[in-house]
């Protein structure tokens, strides 16, 4: 059993954080029973101490959580052992509050249920949680939040062995035969051109191109495909909803959602910025996709942790208690944040319904 309790000077310390007077300060105490667990040295703790609780609290609160020490006391409260260690190196920044205790009453459930997860204690979960928290922070640059978001997806796709796709496996038998014949045709044409090319450098380039085309249907490392596979693995219908939306309302660049995800990741991870000033990218479009990906990632991680409570959407929405499976086959793209001129008129009605529902729940 355990509990978390605010310190007597909680309000004062909270004000210092909000006013920017400090970036890190102790606000609360976590207390729990340990039974007969070994505590002779810090290495003993590595086998049983719930270090990941700090990152789970970060996910819930939207900011990094750390601890400057761990104390062990006997049944009468007398100090037995103290370890002065810096667990995480947090700096305060308000971010997306995924589980607000005053609304969702779910932090206890999150900490408890996570202990049954097969992912508990693994380094990849710690990394994912840290990136997920930072992806929602308000003080980071827009592109930096997206970089943390993409790194979280990269991590989970690799863990679930989805980062490399076997392209031909996605085709039916007749499509495979057609692609195989088309590839063979163009490879032969390019190699024929290579044989009659006198320039050695050009001949080598043509051979490389032919080799690449020859293996074009084998494997690929496409971020968009990996994310869609991850979404499907967790039974989320988001990809199908957005694909149907883009078929009805095509993007100006003609890209599919899969292509957009791969392209935006490339921009962030390689160019490090979106050129909004010159109109190369539309801020609302990029922000819309970022918020949607953030929300998908929260749902996936909470599912991995066996959390079965409610949470707050990362998609701009009224404060409310949303279940992890709120997105279903009947969900409209506008509810995921995607808007078009034809759908703009629907938004106020949907928001008013959510507000009324939330009002009655609070009443």
PEFEN-V735933 format. One record per backbone hydrogen bond with DSSP energy under -1.0 kcal/mol. NH is the residue of the N-H (numbers start at 1). CO is the residue of the C=O. If there is no record, write none. Layout:
# PEFEN-V735933
[[NH & CO] [NH & CO]]
This chain:
# PEFEN-V735933
[[3 & 31] [5 & 29] [7 & 27] [10 & 7] [13 & 9] [14 & 10] [15 & 11] [16 & 12] [17 & 13] [18 & 14] [19 & 15] [21 & 16] [22 & 16] [29 & 5] [31 & 3] [33 & 1] [37 & 34] [44 & 41] [45 & 42] [48 & 45] [49 & 45] [51 & 49] [53 & 50] [54 & 51] [56 & 52] [57 & 53] [58 & 54] [59 & 55] [60 & 56] [61 & 57] [62 & 58] [67 & 87] [70 & 83] [72 & 81] [74 & 78] [77 & 74] [80 & 72] [81 & 72] [83 & 70] [85 & 83] [87 & 67] [87 & 85] [92 & 23] [98 & 59] [99 & 60] [103 & 100] [104 & 100] [110 & 106] [111 & 107] [112 & 108] [113 & 109] [114 & 110] [115 & 112] [116 & 113] [117 & 114] [120 & 117] [122 & 119] [126 & 122] [127 & 123] [128 & 124] [129 & 125] [130 & 126] [131 & 127] [132 & 128] [133 & 129] [134 & 130] [135 & 131] [136 & 133] [137 & 134] [138 & 94] [145 & 141] [146 & 142] [147 & 143] [148 & 144] [149 & 145] [150 & 146] [151 & 147] [152 & 148] [153 & 149] [154 & 150] [155 & 151] [156 & 152] [157 & 153] [158 & 154] [159 & 155] [160 & 156] [161 & 158] [162 & 157] [165 & 220] [167 & 218] [168 & 217] [170 & 167] [171 & 168] [176 & 172] [177 & 173] [178 & 174] [179 & 175] [180 & 176] [181 & 177] [182 & 178] [183 & 179] [184 & 180] [185 & 181] [186 & 182] [187 & 183] [188 & 184] [189 & 185] [190 & 186] [191 & 187] [192 & 188] [193 & 189] [194 & 190] [195 & 191] [197 & 194] [203 & 199] [204 & 200] [205 & 201] [206 & 202] [207 & 203] [208 & 204] [209 & 205] [210 & 206] [211 & 207] [212 & 208] [213 & 209] [214 & 210] [215 & 211] [216 & 213] [218 & 215] [220 & 165] [226 & 222] [227 & 223] [228 & 224] [229 & 225] [230 & 226] [231 & 227] [232 & 228] [233 & 229] [234 & 230] [235 & 232] [236 & 231] [241 & 237] [242 & 238] [243 & 239] [244 & 240] [245 & 241] [246 & 242] [247 & 243] [248 & 244] [249 & 245] [260 & 256] [261 & 257] [262 & 258] [263 & 259] [264 & 260] [265 & 261] [266 & 262] [267 & 263] [268 & 264] [269 & 265] [270 & 266] [271 & 267] [272 & 267] [276 & 274] [279 & 276] [280 & 275] [281 & 275] [286 & 282] [287 & 283] [288 & 284] [289 & 285] [290 & 286] [291 & 287] [292 & 288] [293 & 289] [294 & 290] [295 & 291] [296 & 292] [297 & 293] [298 & 294] [299 & 295] [300 & 296] [301 & 297] [302 & 298] [303 & 299] [304 & 300] [305 & 301] [306 & 303] [307 & 302] [311 & 322] [312 & 98] [322 & 311] [326 & 323] [331 & 328] [335 & 332] [336 & 333] [337 & 334] [338 & 333] [344 & 340] [346 & 343] [350 & 346] [351 & 347] [352 & 348] [353 & 349] [354 & 350] [355 & 351] [356 & 352] [357 & 353] [358 & 354] [359 & 355] [360 & 356] [361 & 357] [362 & 358] [363 & 359]]
